[in-house]
Amino acid sequence: MAAFTGLAEAIAGNVRDGDVVALEGFTHLIPYAAGHEIIRQGRRDLTLVRMTPDVLYDQMIGAGCARRLVFSWGGNPGVGSLHRFREAVEHQWPVPLELEEHSHAGMAARYVAGASGLPFGVLRGYVGTDLPAHTSTIAPITCPFTGEVLTAVPALRPDVGIIHAQQADREGNVGLWGIQGVQKEVVLASARSIVTVEEIVDTLDPRVTVTLPSWVVTDIVHVPRGARPSYAHGYYERDNDFYQSWEAISRDRDACTEWLALHVLQAADFAEHLALVDQEAPA
């Protein structure tokens, strides 16, 4: 059954150097607080998995946490490139970054296979692309019933799956609503899981569209605004100004290092980080 704990304890107990770690959330409910705690605890040599790596993974790559990225699309949504990601690939700073690239559909199929206890997923995909020539985890497979040639991708089974949700009840059941990605699948596919939530409630909200029962979650952590600067539907909006500001911060190696030092490494926890961000926000 899920345990209620603090964020530092949850990360320390579940995320180890060299692990395969997936922090998921599709534009919405991105687990920034958990990602910052991984940076704060100095985890290294991680394989980071995510369908849409954006600013959070740019920060984790810039902090030197990652040696490998398994992903589909990557960028600063609505703004442009991930400059820490690019420098790690192009100039091996702060450490070299290996890439394994898939399509969105391929990543989703891999998570579903992992969540279902299957060795691989099957899809009609990658036709007309050169990804199979560059990604060893994409292979043709012939349907035994129709003879149609399809594409097989191996199951994703992270060591740790991390998501953010709106609520957990006092029995440890998790509920979320709004735009969804593969939050359910990553929790079910992972050996260990951490869910940060906006609030702990007696009864889950009727708006809940995805419920994760307590027995599939390892740790639950109460972290209000734990998805900021992304948004939590029904709680707060996306901080578009921050995504714009990250463009300039991340372009410069020293500026990014200074930002991470001030806002993450020197902050005692995510609440202290948020207080600093609120203080810096324009009136």
N, C-alpha and C positions, 0 to 999 in steps of 0.2 A: 504494500500500500504506500501511497505517496507520503513523504515526510515534509513537514513544514520547517523551513530553516532559513538562515540568512544567506544573502547572495555570496559573500566571501566564502562561507562554509560550503555552499553548493558547488561553486567552481573548484575550490580546493579538493573536494571529495570526488569530483567526477571528471574533471578535465586534466589530463596528464600530458607532459611533453611527448610529442610524436603521435598523438591521437588523431583520428579522423573525426572532425567536428563539423556539424551542420547547424548554422543559425538561420532559420527560415522565417519568412514573412514577406508577402508580396505587396510592396509599396506601403503596407499597412501592418501594424503590430510587429515591426522589426525589433529584435531584442537588443537594443543598444546598450542597456545597462549591463547585461551579461557579457557582451563583447568587450565593454570597457573593463570589466572585472578580470577578464582573461588577459587583457593588456597589463593591467595593474599587477597581476600576479606573475607576470613575466614568462608566460608559457611560450615554448619554442618548438620548432620543427613540426607544426601542425599541418595536416592536410585539411584545408577549409573547403567545404562543399556548400554550394548555394545555387539555386536556379538563376537568381539575378543579383550577383554581387554588386553592391553600390557603395555608398560612403562608409558604412560600418566596416566592410571588408577592406576598403582603402586604408582606413585607420589601422586596422589590425596588421595589414601588410606593411604599412609604413613604420609600425612599431616593432617589426621584426618577428612577429609571431608565426608567420607562414613560410613553409618551404614548397607547398604545392597547392594549386587551386583547381577544383573540379567544378565546372560551371557551364552555363549556357550564355546568356547575355551579360555584359558588364559595363557599367557606366554610372555617371552622376545624373539621375533622371531629370530631364528637362534642361540640363546645363551642359554636359559634355563628357569628357574623358575622366577616368580615374587616374590621376597623375602618379600616385604612389604605386599603383598596380603597374603602370607603364614603366616607371623607373626600375622597378624590381625585375621586369622582364628584359628591358632594353639595356640596363646598366648594372644589373645584379646588386642593387642597393635597396635596403640595408643587407639583404641576403638574396641569392638567386631564387627565382620563383618558377617552378615547373607548372605546366598547364595541361589540363585535360578538358577539351571543349566538346560540348554536346549541344543539341537543340533543346528548346524548352520541353518539347514532347518527349524527347529521349530521356531527359532528367526526370520528368514526371513518371515515365514508365519504369525507370530504375527504382525510384522511391516506392512505387506501388508494388513492385516485385519484392523489394526488401520487407515492406510491411506485410506482405502476404506469405512470407517464408518460401518464396520461389527463387531459383537460381538466376533467372534473367527475365527481362521484359521483352515484349515483341510489339513492333509498330510498323506502320507504313511510313517510313521517314528517311530523311537524308538523301532522297533521290534528287539528283541534279546538283549536289554539293560535293565539295572535296574533303569534307570532314572524315569520311571513312579512310582516306589515304593518310590522315595525320593523327587519328585517334585509334589506338589499338583496341579500345573497348567498344568498338562498333563492328558488327560482323553480319554477313548475310545468313539467313536461315530459310530453308524450304519447308513450307507447310506440308505435313504428311497427308493431309486430306485433299487439298486442292492443287498442290504443286506450285503454288505462288511463292515467289521469292520475297521474303520480308526482311526486316532488320531486327537483330537481337542486340540487347544491351544488358550488361551484368547488373544484378541487383545492387542497390546501395544499402549498406548496413553500417552506418556511422558508429563509432564508439560512443559518441555523445550527440544527441539531438537537443537543440535549445530553441524554444519559441517564447513569444509573449502573448498573453491573452487578457481579455477584460476581467474575467472573474474565476475564482475557485470557491467552492463551498467548503464548509468546515470538515466534510468527510474526504476532501481531496479530489473531488471531481472538478474538471476544468471546463469552462464554457467560453466560446468566442463567437462573434458575429461580425458582419460586414464583409469586405473583400477578403477572400481566402486564397492562400496558395497551397502549399503541401504540408501545412502544420500537422495535420492528423497523421499523414503518412510518415513524416520524419520521426515523430515520437514512436510510432509503432515499429519502425524499421531499426531504431537505434538500440544499442545494448543498454545505455543509460540515458535518462532524459531530465532536463530542467525546464520548468515552466515558470516564468515570472508573470505576475498578474497585477492588474490595477487595484483590485480590492478582493478581500475575503468576505463572503456573504453567507447568510443562513440558507438562502435558496437562490439558485441560478436564475438570471433574468429570463423572461419568456422569449426575448429576442434571440437567444442562443440558437445557432444553427449547427454548430459542431460541439459535441460533448466528448471529452476524453475521460474515461473512468479512472478512478484513483489507482487502480491496479496496474495501469500501463505507464504511470509517471513515477520517476524516482524522487525528485525534489520539487517542491513548490515554494516560491519566494514572493513575498509581497513587496513589489517595487512600483509605487505610484509614478506615473509618467515614465515608466521604464522603456518605452518605445520611442521617446523623443530623440531626434527631431522628426521621425516619421510620426504617424498619427494612430490614435486608438479610437475607433468609431464609437461615438457616444460619450467620449471623455475629453479629447482635445484634438485640435487640427494639426495638420502638417506644418512644420516651420520652414516655409519655402525660403525665407531669408537666409537660414543657415546653409541650405544646399547651395545657394548662390555664393555665400561667403567661402564655402569649402573649396571652390574653384581656385581662388587666389591663395588660400592657405596651403593647399596641397601641391600647387605648382612649384613651390620653393621648398627644397629639402630642409633647410634650417627653420623656416617658418612652421612647417609641419611638426618638426621635432619639438620646437618650443611650445606649440599648441598642445601636443600630447603630454608634455611634461607638466604644463600648468593645469590643463583641464582633466587629465586622467591620472597620471602617475602621482601628482601631488595632492589630488583630491582623496579624501578618506573613503568616500563612497560615491554612488551616483547622485545621491541627494545633494552632496556638496558640489558636484559638477554642475547640477541644474541650478543651484543657487548662484554660481559664478556666471553661468550663461544668462540667467535672468538679469543679473546686475549689468552685464555688458549689452543687453538688448537695447535698441533705440527706444526712446520714450514714445 
